[in-house]
Amino acid sequence: MKKLFAIVLSLCFVFTVWGQKIVTFTAADGLSITADVYETFEPSNKYMLLFHQAECSRGEFQQIAKRLVKLDYNCVAVDLRYGNEVNFINNETAMLAKSGNYAVSMLDCEKDILAAINYVRSENPNAELFLLGSSFSGSLCLKVAVDSSSLFKAVIAYSPGEYFGEMSMAEYVKPLQIPLYVACNRNEYSYVSAMVKDVATKKKVVFRPDKNTKEHGAKSLWWESDGNESFWLSLLFFLKDFK
């Protein structure tokens, strides 16, 4: 009986640690946004908001969120309206946006990011917010962090770039004051580092791996991605100051 109780308790612990629920909230233009929420076992005010790259979905963060939960971060992985499917997870927001004739450009996804921020703050007014974006959403996270820096503890961007036509991200991000972490593969490093070289923040990390990896965006953190260990180690060093 004691052994059975221990097994049940263990299973309950695992379920709670990896507790995941699907939520919806509404963007400013009325579009319903879908997200996965991964909650920590012990109460935590730290929230990592996770945004995928183009042609993907919240499924980009299945592995990543589970590891961040271990680091005491609640995670909210959001389906942006510009996307498709990844890891067998369809982008519910993108499907609704197309069927409802909503604007679906990369820049329009800023509405979805702001809606996610509002959702977390409504759920926990004391939330400490961290933004993490992948590819074009990494650039959008930088933009949002500049516009509303007082809301965030830090911003993290994987493979950000100049995705928005005439809008220069290199110019836009210069006033950023909060801690910044940027990572990319070696082929992307020259233009990514140039884009953030004049950012005002006193805490900035621009990471590139020693190995010539080819993954783009947050996929560099997937366990099957070559060199993922070095990407994780670099991120962990950055996050250790926020315990």
Buried (B, 14 or more C-beta within 10 A) or exposed (E): EEEEEEEEEEEEEEEEBBBBEEBBBEBEBEBBBBBBBBBBBEEBEBBBBBBBBBEBBBBBBBBBBBBBBEBBBBBBBBBBBBBEBBEEBBBBBBBBBEEEEBEBEBBBBBBBBBBBBBBBBEBBEEBBBBBBBBBBBBBBBBBBBBEEBEBBBBBBBBBBBBBBEEEEBBEBBBEBBBBBBBBBBBEBBEEBBEBBEEBEBEEBBBBBBEEEBBBBBBBBBBEEBBBBEBBBEBBEEBBEEBE
